[in-house]
Amino acid sequence: MSRDGMYCQYGALDSRDIPVPVMHILSKHIVIQGYELFEITSDEKKLAQAKAFISEGLSSKALRPVIDRVFRFDQIADAHRYMEAGNRAGKIVVTL
């Protein structure tokens, strides 16, 4: 990472710790930022802003999610197995 870079960690599919190159971080003044969904969903104002951003982005087509596969609700177990396999290239959608 370059000097004054920022590393963002979003969520974790694996709860094990990751090795951190402390001297590299210190010598390059790197910022490490953690983020998880509850940062927004537990704050009503941030959640409203996020919903507006997403709705606007989808309506204007500025946000175009990649859908890998669609499952019917009665296929929910199959959808979960597919997600756990980790071979997807986009979002998994379950219709109600």
N, C-alpha and C positions, 0 to 999 in steps of 0.2 A: 504494500500500500504506500502511496506517496505521502510526503510530508503534509501534515494538517488534514489527513484523510479522515473519513468517518465510516465506521463499520456498524451497520444496523443488523441486529438479530431479531427476526420476526418469528415468534413461536418456537416450538421445538417438538419434532416428532420423536426425538430421542432425549431422554432426561439426563444422560451422562454428561459430565463436564467436558468442555473442549480445552485443549491445551492453549495457553495464551503466551505469546512471545513477549514477555514483559520488557526486556531491553529494547526491542524493536518499537514497541508502543511508546515508550518514554523518549527514545531518541528522535522519533518522527512526530511527536505531539498528536498522536492518533486519538480520536474520540470513539468510544464504544457505547452504542445506544441500544438498549433492549426495548422491545415493544411487544405487547400482547393485546389481544382483542378487548380485554376487560378495561383497558385504559380509556376506551371510548364508550363501551356499553354500560359502564357503571356511572357515567356522568351524563345526565339528561341533556345538557346543552351541547356537549360534544356529539352525542348520539343524534340529535336533531340535525346538526350541521353535517354529519356523515351521511344521513339519509338523504338530505337535500342534495349534497354533492353527487351521490350515486344516482339518484333519480334524474337529476339534470344531465349527468354524463351519459346515462343510458338513452334518454330521450333525444339528446343531440347527436348521439352516436360517437361522442368523444371517448366513451368507454365501450369497448367491444370485447366482452368476455369470450374466451375460447372454450367451447363446450366439447368435451371429449366424448361423453356418452350420456344418454338419457335412460333412466329406469322408471318403470311404473312403481307405485307405492307397494304393490304386492310383491315386488322384486327387491325390497329393501335389504334383505340379507345378501343377495347377489351384489347389490351396489356397495355394501360395506366390504365384502370380500374383494371386490374390484379395487376399492380405495386402498385397502390394506396391502394389496399386491404391489402398489407403488409404480405401476407401469403406465400411468396416465399422462396425457399431454394436454391438460386443460381441466375444466371444472366437470364434476359429476353432478348431474341434475336428477332429482327424484320428483316426479309429478304426482300430484294428489288428485 
